Amino acid sequence: MAEPVTASEALAHFEGFMATEPDKLRQEMPVIESFLESYGLDQPMQDLQGEDVAAFVRENAPENPGDLEGLRAFLAYCSRLAFTSKNLVPYLQLGPTAGGARGGQGAAAELGGKAFYVTLDGLRRLEIQLEEERGKRPDIAQKLRDAMADKDFRENAPLDAARDEQAHLEMRIRDLESKLRNAVIIDEETKAGRANVGSVIKLKNLKTNSEQEFTLVAQNEVDPKSGKISIDSPVGLAVINHIPGDEVTVNAPSGPIPFKIVDVKG
């Protein structure tokens, strides 16, 4: 389970998630804010129970189920990121297709196969990176204005360079926004003892009998010095969804290497 997140912190996360759809966010915010104010903005989201959701629905009794769409989207988001102890969307009683799946295949299906698995630390790092990249926009805009002041657009190297820099920046921003929109944190309950993002894994090399321990993380969290390796690395691809006792083969550059999974934590 992810570390406790308060209702106000969860709301801030969701607002960042919806930053690219401001009109939709404005439309959905009233019901979300009303619900969280009734629950308590300082309360941990992990303490939120299905009965809290059901009671809010009963007390407000919206005539149109669509009026709860904002709350559905918010609870589904909190479920994917393991802010809540379980998926609370069903307590809105909107039907079996309302969504809100937790980590794993359920979330992958809900996100159209675009799920980006990440740890809570990785999620925060993505948010910081996105904020930093967006903060570069004014500087590039000024470079464009300065370069365009030359008026000779035919042979204007500074203008071409500024345009290229702007294009690369916007590409990085879109990539980070996409990852945040599709972020999924897989908690221990969902992983059920199988290796996945956030798991600490001990492997035994069956050729040398040596052991190594590492943490599986998303690409943006890789830190070899801290023993954090990418889930998309040869080792990550070999061990994902395996349990202690399984034997796997890592397709290393030097050739296939047989390993045995000794332990999986988290």
Kinemage of the C-alpha trace (Angstrom):
@kinemage 1
@onewidth
@group {chain A} dominant
@subgroup {mainchain}
@vectorlist {calphas} color= white
{ca met a 1} P 0.000 0.000 0.000
{ca ala a 2} L 1.218 3.468 -0.815
{ca glu a 3} L 2.040 5.780 2.074
{ca pro a 4} L -1.001 7.667 3.451
{ca val a 5} L -2.273 10.546 1.344
{ca thr a 6} L -4.798 13.036 2.708
{ca ala a 7} L -7.964 13.955 0.848
{ca ser a 8} L -6.569 17.392 -0.007
{ca glu a 9} L -3.333 15.855 -1.320
{ca ala a 10} L -5.294 13.384 -3.426
{ca leu a 11} L -7.340 16.250 -4.827
{ca ala a 12} L -4.158 18.144 -5.729
{ca his a 13} L -2.882 15.036 -7.530
{ca phe a 14} L -6.144 14.736 -9.448
{ca glu a 15} L -6.091 18.406 -10.442
{ca gly a 16} L -2.625 17.890 -11.897
{ca phe a 17} L -3.879 14.798 -13.700
{ca met a 18} L -6.715 16.834 -15.263
{ca ala a 19} L -4.585 19.892 -16.076
{ca thr a 20} L -4.858 19.256 -19.816
{ca glu a 21} L -8.667 19.252 -19.620
{ca pro a 22} L -9.471 22.434 -17.646
{ca asp a 23} L -13.073 22.722 -18.862
{ca lys a 24} L -13.850 19.168 -17.825
{ca leu a 25} L -12.116 19.711 -14.487
{ca arg a 26} L -14.214 22.796 -13.751
{ca gln a 27} L -17.353 20.826 -14.540
{ca glu a 28} L -16.402 17.894 -12.301
{ca met a 29} L -14.847 19.715 -9.358
{ca pro a 30} L -18.054 20.764 -7.507
{ca val a 31} L -19.180 17.213 -6.700
{ca ile a 32} L -15.622 16.147 -5.795
{ca glu a 33} L -15.107 19.112 -3.482
{ca ser a 34} L -18.534 18.584 -1.884
{ca phe a 35} L -17.718 14.949 -1.203
{ca leu a 36} L -14.246 15.636 0.215
{ca glu a 37} L -15.509 18.451 2.420
{ca ser a 38} L -18.087 16.079 3.895
{ca tyr a 39} L -15.389 13.461 4.442
{ca gly a 40} L -12.700 15.859 5.704
{ca leu a 41} L -9.864 17.311 3.643
{ca asp a 42} L -7.282 16.385 6.286
{ca gln a 43} L -8.452 12.771 6.548
{ca pro a 44} L -6.297 9.967 5.090
{ca met a 45} L -7.718 8.554 1.866
{ca gln a 46} L -6.855 5.039 3.084
{ca asp a 47} L -9.477 5.456 5.813
{ca leu a 48} L -12.206 6.263 3.285
{ca gln a 49} L -14.790 3.466 3.278
{ca gly a 50} L -17.430 2.341 0.830
{ca glu a 51} L -20.154 3.364 3.268
{ca asp a 52} L -18.819 6.938 3.207
{ca val a 53} L -19.312 6.978 -0.563
{ca ala a 54} L -22.722 5.297 -0.410
{ca ala a 55} L -23.914 7.710 2.307
{ca phe a 56} L -22.900 10.717 0.210
{ca val a 57} L -24.874 9.357 -2.741
{ca arg a 58} L -27.943 8.728 -0.568
{ca glu a 59} L -27.835 12.161 1.042
{ca asn a 60} L -27.359 14.019 -2.228
{ca ala a 61} L -29.520 11.728 -4.399
{ca pro a 62} L -28.620 13.204 -7.793
{ca glu a 63} L -31.423 12.953 -10.346
{ca asn a 64} L -28.949 12.351 -13.137
{ca pro a 65} L -26.261 9.665 -12.507
{ca gly a 66} L -24.028 11.705 -14.806
{ca asp a 67} L -23.781 14.284 -12.022
{ca leu a 68} L -21.526 11.798 -10.212
{ca glu a 69} L -19.105 11.420 -13.117
{ca gly a 70} L -16.573 13.733 -11.515
{ca leu a 71} L -16.594 11.749 -8.285
{ca arg a 72} L -16.380 8.496 -10.244
{ca ala a 73} L -13.315 9.767 -12.113
{ca phe a 74} L -11.704 10.946 -8.877
{ca leu a 75} L -12.308 7.655 -7.027
{ca ala a 76} L -11.096 5.656 -10.034
{ca tyr a 77} L -7.915 7.740 -10.083
{ca cys a 78} L -7.392 7.204 -6.337
{ca ser a 79} L -7.908 3.476 -6.838
{ca arg a 80} L -5.305 3.224 -9.607
{ca leu a 81} L -2.763 5.059 -7.474
{ca ala a 82} L -3.605 3.035 -4.352
{ca phe a 83} L -4.541 6.167 -2.407
{ca thr a 84} L -7.627 4.287 -1.172
{ca ser a 85} L -7.482 0.862 0.455
{ca lys a 86} L -9.683 -0.610 -2.290
{ca asn a 87} L -11.703 0.319 -5.350
{ca leu a 88} L -14.604 2.466 -4.091
{ca val a 89} L -16.244 3.209 -7.449
{ca pro a 90} L -18.819 0.387 -7.077
{ca tyr a 91} L -20.299 2.154 -4.029
{ca leu a 92} L -21.508 4.917 -6.349
{ca gln a 93} L -23.891 2.280 -7.755
{ca leu a 94} L -23.379 3.393 -11.336
{ca gly a 95} L -23.340 -0.129 -12.765
{ca pro a 96} L -20.712 -2.780 -13.568
{ca thr a 97} L -19.026 -0.719 -16.301
{ca ala a 98} L -18.225 2.270 -14.082
{ca gly a 99} L -14.533 1.336 -13.854
{ca gly a 100} L -12.124 2.063 -11.051
{ca ala a 101} L -9.959 -1.040 -11.358
{ca arg a 102} L -6.877 -1.242 -9.168
{ca gly a 103} L -3.397 -2.123 -10.397
{ca gly a 104} L -2.617 -4.988 -12.743
{ca gln a 105} L -4.594 -6.090 -15.758
{ca gly a 106} L -7.771 -4.366 -14.576
{ca ala a 107} L -6.167 -0.936 -14.661
{ca ala a 108} L -4.404 -1.745 -17.929
{ca ala a 109} L -7.734 -2.599 -19.541
{ca glu a 110} L -9.391 0.511 -18.124
{ca leu a 111} L -6.644 2.697 -19.564
{ca gly a 112} L -6.789 1.061 -22.977
{ca gly a 113} L -3.504 -0.765 -22.551
{ca lys a 114} L -1.619 2.488 -21.850
{ca ala a 115} L -1.019 1.908 -18.132
{ca phe a 116} L 2.291 3.330 -16.878
{ca tyr a 117} L 3.299 1.410 -13.754
{ca val a 118} L 5.202 3.504 -11.247
{ca thr a 119} L 5.964 3.762 -7.531
{ca leu a 120} L 4.618 6.630 -5.429
{ca asp a 121} L 8.100 8.183 -5.379
{ca gly a 122} L 8.198 7.837 -9.142
{ca leu a 123} L 4.831 9.553 -9.438
{ca arg a 124} L 6.094 12.515 -7.441
{ca arg a 125} L 9.229 12.643 -9.561
{ca leu a 126} L 7.091 12.780 -12.709
{ca glu a 127} L 5.110 15.684 -11.253
{ca ile a 128} L 8.305 17.578 -10.416
{ca gln a 129} L 9.744 16.910 -13.876
{ca leu a 130} L 6.550 18.121 -15.542
{ca glu a 131} L 6.529 21.298 -13.463
{ca glu a 132} L 10.169 21.961 -14.337
{ca glu a 133} L 9.578 21.402 -18.060
{ca arg a 134} L 6.514 23.649 -18.120
{ca gly a 135} L 8.568 26.296 -16.332
{ca lys a 136} L 10.912 26.470 -19.341
{ca arg a 137} L 8.182 27.712 -21.670
{ca pro a 138} L 8.563 31.459 -20.899
{ca asp a 139} L 12.317 31.380 -21.606
{ca ile a 140} L 11.811 29.684 -24.964
{ca ala a 141} L 8.988 32.063 -25.839
{ca gln a 142} L 11.374 34.968 -25.174
{ca lys a 143} L 14.028 33.357 -27.385
{ca leu a 144} L 11.466 33.107 -30.172
{ca arg a 145} L 10.485 36.764 -29.784
{ca asp a 146} L 14.121 37.869 -29.787
{ca ala a 147} L 14.916 35.782 -32.867
{ca met a 148} L 11.829 36.961 -34.752
{ca ala a 149} L 12.803 40.578 -34.134
{ca asp a 150} L 15.468 40.055 -36.816
{ca lys a 151} L 12.657 39.961 -39.437
{ca asp a 152} L 14.818 37.943 -41.829
{ca phe a 153} L 13.207 34.510 -41.462
{ca arg a 154} L 15.000 32.984 -44.470
{ca glu a 155} L 18.386 32.629 -42.800
{ca asn a 156} L 17.734 32.980 -39.109
{ca ala a 157} L 19.703 30.334 -37.224
{ca pro a 158} L 18.622 31.565 -33.744
{ca leu a 159} L 14.973 31.306 -34.791
{ca asp a 160} L 15.427 27.776 -36.136
{ca ala a 161} L 17.235 26.769 -32.936
{ca ala a 162} L 14.495 28.252 -30.739
{ca arg a 163} L 11.801 26.480 -32.742
{ca asp a 164} L 13.642 23.169 -32.420
{ca glu a 165} L 14.087 23.724 -28.695
{ca gln a 166} L 10.388 24.519 -28.339
{ca ala a 167} L 9.373 21.400 -30.298
{ca his a 168} L 11.551 19.138 -28.142
{ca leu a 169} L 10.261 20.752 -24.953
{ca glu a 170} L 6.615 20.279 -25.939
{ca met a 171} L 7.354 16.665 -26.857
{ca arg a 172} L 8.824 16.033 -23.378
{ca ile a 173} L 5.843 17.746 -21.751
{ca arg a 174} L 3.344 15.637 -23.719
{ca asp a 175} L 5.242 12.476 -22.760
{ca leu a 176} L 5.200 13.364 -19.046
{ca glu a 177} L 1.524 14.341 -19.188
{ca ser a 178} L 0.690 11.027 -20.842
{ca lys a 179} L 2.553 9.076 -18.176
{ca leu a 180} L 0.750 10.947 -15.400
{ca arg a 181} L -2.651 10.434 -17.046
{ca asn a 182} L -2.004 6.708 -17.247
{ca ala a 183} L -0.087 6.229 -13.990
{ca val a 184} L -0.888 3.095 -11.980
{ca ile a 185} L 0.576 2.168 -8.611
{ca ile a 186} L 0.416 -1.553 -7.916
{ca asp a 187} L 0.071 -2.239 -4.188
{ca glu a 188} L 1.200 -5.414 -2.421
{ca glu a 189} L -2.305 -6.861 -2.336
{ca thr a 190} L -2.651 -6.543 -6.092
{ca lys a 191} L 0.794 -8.004 -6.777
{ca ala a 192} L 0.013 -11.013 -4.564
{ca gly a 193} L 3.680 -11.829 -4.030
{ca arg a 194} L 4.631 -11.500 -7.701
{ca ala a 195} L 7.471 -9.297 -8.884
{ca asn a 196} L 6.425 -5.951 -10.315
{ca val a 197} L 7.162 -2.235 -10.009
{ca gly a 198} L 8.192 -1.423 -6.445
{ca ser a 199} L 9.199 -5.008 -5.573
{ca val a 200} L 12.525 -5.730 -3.911
{ca ile a 201} L 13.846 -8.915 -5.521
{ca lys a 202} L 16.675 -11.251 -4.577
{ca leu a 203} L 18.087 -13.351 -7.414
{ca lys a 204} L 20.554 -16.231 -7.423
{ca asn a 205} L 22.781 -16.718 -10.461
{ca leu a 206} L 22.592 -20.456 -11.147
{ca lys a 207} L 25.942 -20.403 -12.948
{ca thr a 208} L 27.994 -18.644 -10.276
{ca asn a 209} L 25.746 -19.231 -7.196
{ca ser a 210} L 26.105 -15.515 -6.410
{ca glu a 211} L 23.108 -13.508 -5.205
{ca gln a 212} L 22.014 -9.967 -5.935
{ca glu a 213} L 19.176 -7.789 -4.683
{ca phe a 214} L 17.506 -4.882 -6.465
{ca thr a 215} L 14.280 -2.904 -6.696
{ca leu a 216} L 12.155 -2.911 -9.844
{ca val a 217} L 11.138 0.603 -10.893
{ca ala a 218} L 9.777 2.541 -13.871
{ca gln a 219} L 12.296 3.925 -16.361
{ca asn a 220} L 12.194 7.437 -14.890
{ca glu a 221} L 13.212 6.083 -11.450
{ca val a 222} L 16.292 4.079 -12.486
{ca asp a 223} L 19.257 4.582 -10.156
{ca pro a 224} L 21.893 1.813 -10.390
{ca lys a 225} L 23.792 3.179 -7.375
{ca ser a 226} L 20.689 2.640 -5.230
{ca gly a 227} L 19.968 -0.760 -6.746
{ca lys a 228} L 16.942 0.462 -8.724
{ca ile a 229} L 16.639 -1.131 -12.164
{ca ser a 230} L 14.057 -0.656 -14.880
{ca ile a 231} L 11.181 -3.063 -15.290
{ca asp a 232} L 11.954 -2.838 -19.016
{ca ser a 233} L 15.558 -3.995 -18.565
{ca pro a 234} L 16.529 -7.599 -19.463
{ca val a 235} L 16.384 -8.555 -15.762
{ca gly a 236} L 13.078 -6.746 -15.234
{ca leu a 237} L 11.464 -8.391 -18.233
{ca ala a 238} L 12.651 -11.802 -17.031
{ca val a 239} L 11.342 -11.594 -13.474
{ca ile a 240} L 8.090 -9.630 -13.839
{ca asn a 241} L 5.042 -11.482 -12.483
{ca his a 242} L 7.210 -14.327 -11.138
{ca ile a 243} L 7.284 -15.567 -7.539
{ca pro a 244} L 10.001 -16.943 -5.215
{ca gly a 245} L 11.210 -20.330 -6.377
{ca asp a 246} L 10.690 -19.615 -10.073
{ca glu a 247} L 13.642 -20.028 -12.406
{ca val a 248} L 14.017 -17.408 -15.138
{ca thr a 249} L 16.415 -16.655 -17.953
{ca val a 250} L 17.871 -13.199 -18.407
{ca asn a 251} L 18.795 -12.393 -21.992
{ca ala a 252} L 21.958 -10.422 -21.241
{ca pro a 253} L 24.210 -8.934 -23.976
{ca ser a 254} L 26.747 -11.676 -23.212
{ca gly a 255} L 24.115 -14.373 -23.647
{ca pro a 256} L 21.310 -16.046 -21.649
{ca ile a 257} L 21.898 -16.384 -17.896
{ca pro a 258} L 19.753 -18.658 -15.681
{ca phe a 259} L 18.546 -17.236 -12.348
{ca lys a 260} L 16.370 -18.421 -9.491
{ca ile a 261} L 14.116 -15.958 -7.677
{ca val a 262} L 15.004 -16.296 -3.983
{ca asp a 263} L 12.680 -13.647 -2.547
{ca val a 264} L 10.171 -10.975 -3.538
{ca lys a 265} L 9.200 -8.224 -1.087
{ca gly a 266} L 6.594 -5.559 -1.649
